[in-house]
Amino acid sequence: MRIKANINVINFLRQVQKCRGEVLFETSEGDRIALKSTLSQYIFCTIARQPDLLQSCTIRFAQKNDKIFLKDFLYSDPNSSK
């Protein structure tokens, strides 16, 4: 799933903490960071300042049910622009 443009990063990361399983931020090169980690959140905040880079990455969930917590921040279709 891809991240929408102009998200509130703080609210996004608060919702990540509600997830039961791991939430991974994955770059197009295959690099992954675990968004529940404080260090990874710092890196994510740096990436979030670059909208093109942010939107080229994907979010992966260890537990499918955790998608509900981040639904307002993500596109359900990776090719969607809404």
C-alpha positions in Angstrom: 0.0 0.0 0.0 1.2 3.5 -0.8 1.1 6.6 1.4 -1.1 9.5 0.5 0.4 12.9 -0.2 0.5 15.5 2.6 -0.2 13.2 5.5 0.2 14.4 9.1 3.3 12.4 10.0 2.8 12.7 13.7 -0.8 11.3 13.5 0.4 8.6 11.1 3.1 7.4 13.6 0.6 7.5 16.5 -1.6 5.1 14.5 1.4 2.9 13.7 1.9 2.4 17.5 -1.7 1.0 17.7 -0.9 -1.8 15.3 -0.5 -5.2 16.9 2.1 -6.5 14.4 5.1 -4.9 12.7 4.6 -2.2 10.2 7.3 -1.9 7.6 8.2 1.0 5.3 9.8 -0.3 2.2 11.7 1.6 -0.5 11.7 0.8 -4.2 15.2 -0.6 -3.7 13.9 -3.1 -1.2 15.2 -1.4 2.0 12.9 -1.8 5.0 12.5 0.0 8.2 10.3 -1.0 11.1 8.1 2.0 11.9 7.5 1.0 15.6 11.2 1.7 16.3 12.0 5.3 17.4 15.2 5.4 15.3 13.2 4.3 12.2 10.5 6.9 13.0 13.2 9.6 12.9 14.4 8.3 9.5 10.8 8.1 8.3 10.3 11.8 9.3 13.3 12.7 7.2 11.9 10.8 4.2 8.5 12.4 4.7 10.0 15.8 3.9 10.5 14.5 0.3 7.0 13.8 -1.1 8.2 12.1 -4.3 10.3 9.7 -2.3 7.6 9.1 0.3 5.0 8.2 -2.3 7.3 5.9 -4.2 7.6 3.6 -1.1 5.2 1.1 0.3 3.8 0.1 3.7 3.7 -3.6 4.6 1.9 -5.2 7.5 2.8 -8.3 9.5 -0.8 -8.6 10.4 -3.5 -7.8 7.8 -5.9 -6.5 10.3 -3.6 -3.6 11.2 -4.4 -1.9 7.9 -7.6 -0.6 9.6 -5.5 1.7 11.8 -3.7 3.4 8.8 -6.5 3.3 6.2 -6.9 7.1 6.2 -3.2 7.5 5.3 -2.9 4.9 2.6 -4.1 4.3 -1.0 -5.7 0.8 -1.2 -4.6 0.5 -4.8 -0.8 1.1 -5.4 -1.6 2.6 -8.8 -4.3 4.9 -7.4 -3.8 8.6 -7.1 -6.8 9.5 -4.9 
